[in-house]
Amino acid sequence: MKKLLIAMLMTMPMVAAMAQDNTWEQPEKQEVKTNPDQKYLAGAVPVVNNRVQFETTIKAPGKTKAQLYDIVLKQMEKMTKEENQFEQSRVVLADTAKNEQVVANYQEWLVFKNKPLSLDRTRLFFTLVANIKDGELQLIMTRIHYLYDEERQPMTYQAEEWITDRYGLNKKQTKLSRVSGKFRRKTIDRKDYIFQKFAQLCK
């Protein structure tokens, strides 16, 4: 028994050695650096008929046009009363006869930075259009423009001349532009939030 135990102990280093690999023969793990601004780069701001226009289609199988209309109208009206909204935000078209379309205009604060003694924000204007069918909702966010620095030196920027690939990115289109890039970033974030919210509600 003792001889067997000694034999087993002697073979253990050999087994361990056989199980090891030469680390220098293993391919080095390459760290993949992702650009944190990737989602905001080329193609992130679509232009349709010379106008910036974000669009999405939300599938809602099993929901009727009337059901989707009620969901959309309720949410659009709720948005006009959110804390960041101006009193001018309102639903301007509600097709109660056919339940096919709801349109709302919004004016809201879009905040870039909010720290003690430092508040950087712009007034964002946009129109949200909802086209409704049985089991499907199409959302369009368009007519986007900004009123910036209105407390001191008001400046108005149209989205078409401010956040498109030409103006919102550097020449190589690898980075957000120094000035208008923050408008592009926050507008895309706001659009994503709105579209995702409607998608959740229509499930």
BELGI-V104187 format. One record per residue. RES is the residue in one small letter. D_LAST is the distance of its C-alpha to the last C-alpha in Angstrom with 2 decimals. Layout:
RES|D_LAST  RES|D_LAST
This chain:
m|69.83  k|70.69  k|71.24  l|67.88  l|66.11  i|67.97  a|67.01  m|63.32  l|63.47  m|65.23  t|62.57  m|59.64  p|60.24  m|60.44  v|57.07  a|55.47  a|57.01  m|55.81  a|52.23  q|52.31  d|51.49  n|53.10  t|50.61  w|52.31  e|51.44  q|47.70  p|45.73  e|44.85  k|41.25  q|40.26  e|38.13  v|35.39  k|35.10  t|31.86  n|31.95  p|29.78  d|29.52  q|28.49  k|25.08  y|27.04  l|29.73  a|30.56  g|27.91  a|25.45  v|26.31  p|26.20  v|28.71  v|28.30  n|31.42  n|33.02  r|30.20  v|27.74  q|24.30  f|21.03  e|18.39  t|15.00  t|12.97  i|9.18  k|8.31  a|6.02  p|8.28  g|9.42  k|8.70  t|12.13  k|13.60  a|14.67  q|11.38  l|10.03  y|13.53  d|13.57  i|10.58  v|12.33  l|15.74  k|15.19  q|13.98  m|16.78  e|19.27  k|18.35  m|18.98  t|22.42  k|23.43  e|22.63  e|25.74  n|26.26  q|26.22  f|29.40  e|30.19  q|30.05  s|26.25  r|25.02  v|22.94  v|25.50  l|23.99  a|21.74  d|22.08  t|21.95  a|23.94  k|21.74  n|18.34  e|18.36  q|18.87  v|18.79  v|21.08  a|21.98  n|24.75  y|24.70  q|27.59  e|26.91  w|28.63  l|27.75  v|29.58  f|31.24  k|33.32  n|33.88  k|36.80  p|39.82  l|42.08  s|39.74  l|36.89  d|35.76  r|33.17  t|32.67  r|31.35  l|28.46  f|28.05  f|25.25  t|23.62  l|19.90  v|19.24  a|16.12  n|16.71  i|14.54  k|14.68  d|13.26  g|10.11  e|10.71  l|11.20  q|14.19  l|15.14  i|18.79  m|20.62  t|24.34  r|27.74  i|27.76  h|30.94  y|32.39  l|35.18  y|36.58  d|39.30  e|39.69  e|41.65  r|44.42  q|44.42  p|41.49  m|40.28  t|37.79  y|35.97  q|34.09  a|31.28  e|33.01  e|36.13  w|34.71  i|31.58  t|31.78  d|33.01  r|36.54  y|36.60  g|33.96  l|35.29  n|38.77  k|40.88  k|39.90  q|36.18  t|36.02  k|35.48  l|34.16  s|37.00  r|38.85  v|38.31  s|35.31  g|33.35  k|31.97  f|30.62  r|28.93  r|27.42  k|26.05  t|24.77  i|22.75  d|21.46  r|20.52  k|18.78  d|16.77  y|15.78  i|14.78  f|12.75  q|10.93  k|10.37  f|8.82  a|6.53  q|5.54  l|5.64  c|3.80  k|0.00
